[in-house]
Amino acid sequence: MTRFILDKRWTALLVAVLLILTPLRPAFAFMEGLTIEKEKQIGEEFVLQLQQVVTLVDDPFLTSYINRLGQRLVSQMGPQPFKYRFFIIADPSVNAFAVPGGYVFIHTGLIRLMDREGELAGVLAHEISHIYCRHMAKTLEKAKITSIAALMGALAAVFLGGSIAPGLIASSMAVGESAMLKYSRDFEQEADATGFKWMTKAGYNPRDMMAIFKKMARQRWYEGGDIPIYLSTHPDINSRQVEYAHLLAKNQDQLPSPRPESPDFQYFSVKLEASVGNSGQLLRRMTQEAVREPKNPLYYYGEALAQAKLEKTDEAINDFKKALSLSPGNPLIQRDLAIYYFQRNRYQEALQLLNDLSHRYPQDDVVLYYLGRISQERKQNDQALSLFEKVCNLNPALTEVYYNLGTLYGEKGQLGLAHYYLGIHSLRSRALTTALFHFRKAMQNLPTTDLHYAEVKRQVARLEKMRVKVPN
């Protein structure tokens, strides 16, 4: 995974690209009142633009894990008008943010400060509370930004931070207007209190959020006084700690009992490190930890991931097997070993492990995806299609499944669905010209009564408004 560092230069470039890609339009309709549907539109447009200039972590396990955790918190809120989605941005800065419409983003730099699942749950609970309380929607209405271009630039400036170089932007409006979009102290206090409630209801101890406050404060000290982006957009860290301590004291009798630390989070952390960190450093650290705790399978699993990234096949497989011997049937280790076998074209060994996992965990989207890949390689197309459709429903954030669906429907001669799925894949892979080509073809081949037709028509209209051109 390539790391994309959003320093001052990249932030300036992002805002410039957002302003260029998004056509200037007259006054935006939400001036008369920001409805739920308009919030969804803002979020969708922002995510579409953001995906063009940042690297989103797309590892199936990592995306599945953070979305499962996020949905566990969302489920405490009751029926919601938005479908909440959670994304990891490959960036070392300490940041997390939410945009209208139910989209939550967290940087790898913030996750790598965490030691417990409760800390990650605390940050996610805080961000979904901003959406739940419609804080950004209320702030947008108050700011009275007059165009989509200005809105996108301002959102990028406030959430991604950094100094905006005037020479890279056609207008300085995004800089001035971004100042109006930062959360007020009242909004921060409400999000802390509301997130506290969701954490408690989900069985997490809100003290873990206090631990994150302290880590960010230490990070600021380590960096010589520079304020982490998260603290610039979520201000008043000192007063918030005091108010949060009052919440903890007031609700002490209602706090959940300490829950066993989730092993999934530890594997998630190691897998994230293997995806965005230095493989050599990870291997050295895991080896040292294994010497201290030779019976801990996590460290051999980490060694295996590092060896795999370093193209040391035999060593990686040996470490995977060592980890499994210490934790027989461990689904996380078994699944990654199966994936590694698949990547080395050792389909029979992969299939044996995956079949066992699918019997034990029939809703595991990653297992089903690789079972589909093996079926596709063996030309068992109907079986592969069934598996990929199920994966798509379980984890819509898994980008590659859309490519597999598109190619399979193409082989079956169902061109409307083939172009629809290839269009979605291209859109998420930042290939906007290719996406528009496929969506136009899908419109030509899908009946207007098809469930996908309305979405295809919407995507075509959106891309054409962005002035994306398809060569004749």
Legacy VTK file of the C-alpha trace (Angstrom):
# vtk DataFile Version 3.0
C-alpha trace
ASCII
DATASET POLYDATA
POINTS 472 float
0.000 0.000 0.000
1.415 3.379 -1.004
1.394 5.932 1.754
-0.017 9.352 0.920
1.182 12.068 3.283
-1.143 15.034 3.561
1.429 17.660 4.495
0.933 21.346 3.709
1.766 20.942 0.017
-0.603 18.008 -0.484
-3.393 19.731 1.414
-3.044 22.747 -0.825
-3.084 20.510 -3.871
-6.172 18.685 -2.603
-8.126 21.892 -2.206
-6.994 23.052 -5.632
-8.074 19.782 -7.217
-11.428 19.923 -5.465
-12.009 23.405 -6.797
-10.992 22.394 -10.308
-12.931 19.134 -10.432
-16.139 20.597 -9.026
-17.890 22.950 -11.450
-18.870 26.348 -10.114
-22.604 26.599 -9.783
-24.797 29.441 -8.581
-26.061 29.545 -5.021
-26.365 26.060 -3.569
-29.915 24.991 -2.741
-29.308 24.270 0.927
-29.261 28.017 1.610
-32.997 27.641 2.183
-32.572 24.762 4.606
-30.261 21.740 4.596
-32.434 18.639 4.281
-31.372 15.064 4.939
-31.281 14.408 1.190
-29.029 17.411 0.622
-26.705 16.215 3.383
-26.447 12.891 1.563
-25.611 14.736 -1.655
-22.873 16.776 0.032
-21.334 13.655 1.583
-21.434 11.671 -1.652
-19.854 14.479 -3.666
-17.158 15.066 -1.059
-16.244 11.368 -0.902
-16.142 11.139 -4.685
-13.728 14.077 -4.843
-11.665 12.903 -1.875
-11.060 9.481 -3.410
-9.304 11.124 -6.332
-6.480 12.568 -4.231
-5.975 10.446 -1.109
-5.207 6.779 -0.593
-7.938 4.845 1.171
-6.867 1.600 2.826
-8.664 -1.161 0.916
-7.478 -4.301 2.683
-10.627 -6.458 3.128
-9.952 -7.363 6.759
-9.132 -3.792 7.796
-12.158 -2.245 6.076
-14.440 -5.001 7.335
-13.180 -4.651 10.911
-13.591 -0.884 11.180
-17.042 -1.017 9.598
-18.161 -3.776 11.978
-16.963 -1.704 14.925
-18.601 1.426 13.559
-21.908 -0.357 12.950
-21.862 -1.737 16.494
-21.902 1.862 17.724
-24.441 3.020 15.141
-26.807 0.222 16.196
-27.122 1.896 19.615
-28.641 5.003 18.011
-31.891 3.536 16.735
-33.193 4.085 13.180
-31.088 6.568 11.240
-31.666 8.513 8.005
-28.123 7.783 6.809
-26.219 4.634 5.994
-23.015 5.116 7.971
-19.738 4.179 6.269
-16.266 4.117 7.779
-12.984 4.620 5.904
-9.279 4.513 6.760
-7.027 7.088 5.069
-3.395 6.021 4.660
-1.785 9.075 6.207
0.527 9.441 9.236
-1.122 12.586 10.626
-3.291 12.381 13.739
-6.763 13.005 12.399
-10.345 11.793 12.067
-13.407 13.551 10.698
-16.993 13.069 9.602
-18.866 14.725 6.750
-22.627 15.047 6.258
-24.435 11.989 4.991
-22.895 9.412 7.323
-19.250 9.276 6.169
-16.529 8.837 8.810
-12.793 8.909 8.062
-9.855 8.117 10.334
-6.153 8.423 9.513
-3.705 5.587 10.071
-1.599 8.020 12.120
-4.304 8.256 14.781
-5.031 4.524 14.799
-1.345 3.764 15.322
-1.456 5.705 18.617
-4.071 3.319 19.989
-3.576 0.313 22.223
-7.172 -0.842 22.740
-10.327 -1.317 20.706
-12.141 0.978 23.135
-9.920 3.873 22.084
-10.864 3.380 18.444
-14.513 3.017 19.460
-14.275 6.305 21.348
-13.076 8.266 18.335
-15.672 6.666 16.043
-18.430 7.312 18.595
-17.435 10.976 18.753
-17.448 11.330 14.958
-20.803 9.627 14.416
-22.189 11.901 17.128
-21.280 14.933 15.024
-23.369 13.423 12.217
-26.164 12.317 14.540
-26.414 15.831 16.019
-26.082 17.339 12.500
-23.315 19.675 13.683
-21.684 20.144 10.289
-25.073 20.560 8.631
-25.972 23.340 11.075
-22.585 24.979 10.589
-22.903 24.847 6.810
-26.285 26.536 6.961
-24.849 29.278 9.148
-21.766 29.788 6.954
-23.928 30.464 3.855
-21.307 29.197 1.411
-22.499 30.050 -2.073
-21.213 27.265 -4.321
-20.367 23.585 -4.330
-16.772 24.408 -5.265
-16.347 26.678 -2.248
-18.032 24.107 -0.021
-15.742 21.287 -1.120
-12.642 23.445 -0.772
-13.702 24.635 2.672
-14.475 21.104 3.887
-11.085 19.910 2.633
-9.293 22.823 4.265
-10.911 22.385 7.669
-10.732 18.595 7.883
-7.350 18.027 6.252
-5.553 21.011 7.708
-2.320 22.648 6.692
-1.561 26.034 5.176
-3.247 26.612 1.852
-0.873 28.032 -0.754
-2.768 30.876 -2.495
-0.899 30.268 -5.738
-2.527 26.839 -6.081
-6.108 28.034 -5.658
-8.126 30.143 -8.050
-9.835 31.816 -5.105
-9.036 32.242 -1.448
-12.659 31.724 -0.441
-12.041 28.188 0.796
-9.514 29.447 3.333
-11.764 32.084 4.847
-14.869 29.964 4.793
-13.123 26.947 6.319
-12.682 28.935 9.529
-16.467 29.050 9.856
-16.747 25.265 9.614
-14.680 24.328 12.655
-16.727 22.825 15.441
-17.712 25.154 18.270
-17.036 24.302 21.895
-20.733 23.592 22.407
-20.770 21.141 19.490
-17.652 19.407 20.804
-19.159 19.089 24.255
-22.370 17.652 22.821
-20.460 15.169 20.628
-18.366 14.066 23.622
-21.479 13.520 25.756
-23.391 11.775 22.969
-20.421 9.596 22.035
-20.070 8.742 25.733
-23.622 7.374 25.610
-23.064 5.273 22.475
-19.840 3.818 23.898
-21.527 2.861 27.150
-24.518 1.271 25.435
-22.173 -0.722 23.171
-20.304 -2.069 26.203
-17.144 0.060 25.970
-15.699 1.973 28.900
-15.616 5.675 27.993
-12.391 6.006 29.961
-10.732 4.830 26.751
-11.701 8.127 25.121
-9.918 9.950 27.922
-6.838 7.889 27.086
-6.995 9.209 23.511
-7.205 12.798 24.761
-4.016 12.246 26.762
-2.180 10.605 23.857
-3.012 13.475 21.534
-1.821 15.948 24.134
1.466 14.041 24.420
1.761 13.937 20.631
1.482 17.708 20.548
4.312 17.976 23.062
6.512 15.518 21.135
6.032 17.507 17.945
7.258 20.714 19.506
3.922 22.392 20.024
2.396 21.773 16.600
-1.268 21.012 16.996
-2.357 17.680 15.481
-5.010 18.213 12.822
-7.598 16.454 14.980
-7.136 19.006 17.741
-7.387 21.955 15.355
-10.779 20.786 14.091
-11.904 19.461 17.502
-10.647 22.234 19.791
-10.401 22.917 23.546
-8.666 19.650 24.436
-7.924 20.772 28.009
-11.456 21.881 28.845
-12.866 18.815 27.120
-10.763 16.551 29.330
-12.136 18.298 32.419
-15.740 18.016 31.189
-15.212 14.377 30.197
-13.827 13.620 33.648
-17.033 15.082 35.106
-19.070 12.811 32.834
-17.094 9.800 34.034
-17.550 10.726 37.687
-21.252 11.461 37.263
-21.917 8.134 35.529
-19.426 6.006 37.441
-22.069 3.557 38.664
-23.408 3.069 35.128
-20.109 2.376 33.383
-19.877 -1.111 31.878
-17.696 -3.713 33.518
-14.258 -4.041 31.982
-14.584 -6.248 28.931
-11.837 -8.615 27.801
-9.567 -6.906 25.304
-10.602 -7.793 21.780
-7.989 -9.993 20.098
-9.352 -8.714 16.798
-8.010 -5.242 17.560
-4.500 -6.535 18.171
-4.543 -8.391 14.862
-6.093 -5.324 13.217
-3.231 -3.165 14.521
-0.562 -5.549 13.275
-2.275 -5.921 9.900
-2.516 -2.129 9.576
1.168 -1.803 10.400
1.987 -4.392 7.744
-0.123 -2.479 5.214
1.217 1.053 5.736
4.352 0.700 7.855
7.932 -0.399 7.291
8.079 -4.168 6.779
11.656 -4.478 8.020
10.873 -2.599 11.218
7.732 -4.656 11.774
9.664 -7.894 11.324
12.305 -6.820 13.856
9.679 -5.761 16.394
7.632 -8.937 16.007
10.749 -11.098 16.299
11.772 -9.332 19.509
8.276 -9.718 20.952
8.219 -13.407 20.019
11.449 -13.942 21.952
9.824 -12.376 25.031
6.497 -14.206 24.555
7.204 -17.334 22.501
3.694 -18.703 23.063
1.892 -15.638 21.687
0.582 -16.368 18.156
0.122 -12.662 17.378
3.842 -12.102 16.976
4.351 -15.000 14.569
1.361 -13.711 12.620
3.040 -10.295 12.450
6.280 -11.935 11.349
4.392 -13.769 8.613
2.839 -10.553 7.282
6.215 -8.825 7.257
7.921 -11.786 5.544
5.160 -11.801 2.941
5.699 -8.108 2.182
9.425 -8.792 1.896
8.695 -11.578 -0.661
10.070 -14.309 1.609
7.496 -16.965 0.777
8.784 -19.975 2.703
9.471 -17.934 5.821
6.013 -16.351 5.668
4.222 -19.707 5.369
6.284 -21.178 8.199
5.389 -18.238 10.451
1.688 -18.503 9.562
1.780 -22.215 10.450
3.643 -21.507 13.684
0.985 -18.954 14.662
-1.791 -21.463 13.849
-0.102 -24.176 15.873
-0.219 -21.856 18.899
-3.834 -20.855 18.191
-5.524 -23.735 16.340
-8.495 -22.661 14.278
-7.780 -18.952 14.756
-9.928 -17.461 11.956
-7.770 -14.382 11.411
-4.545 -16.325 10.973
-6.199 -19.116 8.989
-7.848 -16.635 6.641
-4.639 -14.735 5.902
-2.754 -17.975 5.294
-5.497 -19.012 2.854
-5.226 -15.658 1.071
-1.456 -16.034 0.861
-1.849 -19.494 -0.635
-4.315 -18.046 -3.171
-1.892 -15.282 -4.111
0.738 -17.952 -4.776
-1.704 -19.948 -6.994
-1.880 -22.736 -4.424
-5.648 -22.987 -4.778
-6.209 -26.401 -3.251
-4.440 -25.494 -0.015
-6.328 -22.187 0.082
-9.655 -23.902 -0.598
-9.215 -26.354 2.258
-8.728 -23.527 4.757
-11.480 -21.329 3.277
-14.086 -24.098 3.227
-13.469 -24.769 6.895
-13.821 -21.065 7.673
-17.016 -20.682 5.616
-18.685 -23.452 7.622
-17.757 -21.774 10.886
-18.304 -18.179 9.757
-20.832 -18.157 6.902
-21.110 -14.333 6.915
-17.377 -13.629 6.644
-17.172 -11.429 3.545
-13.438 -11.902 3.041
-13.704 -15.701 3.127
-16.607 -15.619 0.680
-14.695 -13.261 -1.613
-11.726 -15.598 -1.953
-13.969 -18.610 -2.378
-15.495 -16.641 -5.238
-12.065 -15.893 -6.666
-11.165 -19.590 -6.675
-14.504 -20.441 -8.317
-13.822 -17.772 -10.942
-10.339 -19.134 -11.631
-11.873 -22.574 -12.118
-14.563 -21.182 -14.503
-17.366 -22.020 -12.052
-18.990 -18.705 -12.958
-22.485 -19.179 -11.514
-21.041 -20.180 -8.148
-18.599 -17.259 -8.267
-21.383 -14.790 -9.109
-23.493 -15.965 -6.184
-20.568 -15.547 -3.793
-19.589 -12.105 -5.108
-23.158 -10.796 -4.885
-23.280 -11.897 -1.262
-19.930 -10.223 -0.573
-21.194 -7.006 -2.175
-24.156 -6.964 0.221
-22.050 -7.768 3.281
-19.253 -5.262 2.601
-19.972 -2.638 -0.092
-16.600 -1.007 0.674
-14.676 -3.934 -0.832
-13.742 -2.317 -4.147
-12.335 -5.304 -6.034
-15.566 -7.304 -5.855
-17.171 -4.885 -8.340
-14.509 -5.704 -10.919
-15.095 -9.431 -10.458
-18.853 -8.994 -10.827
-18.387 -6.872 -13.937
-16.149 -9.363 -15.700
-18.382 -12.314 -14.835
-21.571 -10.633 -16.029
-19.699 -9.681 -19.206
-18.785 -13.315 -19.817
-22.454 -14.237 -19.378
-23.482 -11.610 -21.939
-25.402 -9.456 -19.420
-23.818 -6.228 -20.602
-25.974 -3.836 -18.585
-24.882 -5.324 -15.261
-21.334 -5.833 -16.541
-20.917 -2.133 -17.326
-22.692 -1.110 -14.107
-20.260 -3.010 -11.874
-17.217 -2.023 -13.915
-18.403 1.579 -13.621
-18.566 1.310 -9.822
-15.104 -0.241 -9.745
-13.666 2.488 -11.985
-15.306 5.195 -9.887
-13.745 3.853 -6.711
-10.402 3.363 -8.441
-10.320 7.071 -9.433
-10.669 6.322 -13.150
-13.466 8.824 -13.766
-13.277 8.759 -17.567
-13.551 4.971 -17.565
-16.379 5.125 -15.021
-18.414 7.485 -17.197
-17.822 5.249 -20.233
-19.161 2.191 -18.374
-22.133 4.001 -16.850
-23.184 5.306 -20.263
-22.942 1.779 -21.668
-24.946 0.482 -18.708
-27.715 3.010 -19.462
-27.829 1.735 -23.037
-28.091 -1.906 -21.981
-30.175 -1.850 -18.798
-33.971 -1.695 -18.961
-35.350 1.364 -17.209
-37.163 -0.961 -14.794
-33.898 -2.494 -13.571
-33.081 -1.701 -9.938
-29.641 -0.387 -10.949
-30.874 1.988 -13.651
-31.624 4.961 -11.380
-28.156 4.772 -9.793
-26.500 4.557 -13.222
-28.432 7.609 -14.424
-27.428 9.523 -11.298
-23.752 8.680 -11.723
-23.782 9.748 -15.373
-25.337 13.092 -14.449
-22.828 13.622 -11.653
-19.777 12.820 -13.757
-20.995 14.979 -16.627
-21.440 17.906 -14.225
-17.827 17.373 -13.189
-16.946 17.852 -16.870
-15.479 14.392 -17.188
-15.020 13.654 -20.877
-14.987 10.311 -22.681
-13.000 10.222 -25.939
-15.101 9.457 -29.015
LINES 1 473
472 0 1 2 3 4 5 6 7 8 9 10 11 12 13 14 15 16 17 18 19 20 21 22 23 24 25 26 27 28 29 30 31 32 33 34 35 36 37 38 39 40 41 42 43 44 45 46 47 48 49 50 51 52 53 54 55 56 57 58 59 60 61 62 63 64 65 66 67 68 69 70 71 72 73 74 75 76 77 78 79 80 81 82 83 84 85 86 87 88 89 90 91 92 93 94 95 96 97 98 99 100 101 102 103 104 105 106 107 108 109 110 111 112 113 114 115 116 117 118 119 120 121 122 123 124 125 126 127 128 129 130 131 132 133 134 135 136 137 138 139 140 141 142 143 144 145 146 147 148 149 150 151 152 153 154 155 156 157 158 159 160 161 162 163 164 165 166 167 168 169 170 171 172 173 174 175 176 177 178 179 180 181 182 183 184 185 186 187 188 189 190 191 192 193 194 195 196 197 198 199 200 201 202 203 204 205 206 207 208 209 210 211 212 213 214 215 216 217 218 219 220 221 222 223 224 225 226 227 228 229 230 231 232 233 234 235 236 237 238 239 240 241 242 243 244 245 246 247 248 249 250 251 252 253 254 255 256 257 258 259 260 261 262 263 264 265 266 267 268 269 270 271 272 273 274 275 276 277 278 279 280 281 282 283 284 285 286 287 288 289 290 291 292 293 294 295 296 297 298 299 300 301 302 303 304 305 306 307 308 309 310 311 312 313 314 315 316 317 318 319 320 321 322 323 324 325 326 327 328 329 330 331 332 333 334 335 336 337 338 339 340 341 342 343 344 345 346 347 348 349 350 351 352 353 354 355 356 357 358 359 360 361 362 363 364 365 366 367 368 369 370 371 372 373 374 375 376 377 378 379 380 381 382 383 384 385 386 387 388 389 390 391 392 393 394 395 396 397 398 399 400 401 402 403 404 405 406 407 408 409 410 411 412 413 414 415 416 417 418 419 420 421 422 423 424 425 426 427 428 429 430 431 432 433 434 435 436 437 438 439 440 441 442 443 444 445 446 447 448 449 450 451 452 453 454 455 456 457 458 459 460 461 462 463 464 465 466 467 468 469 470 471
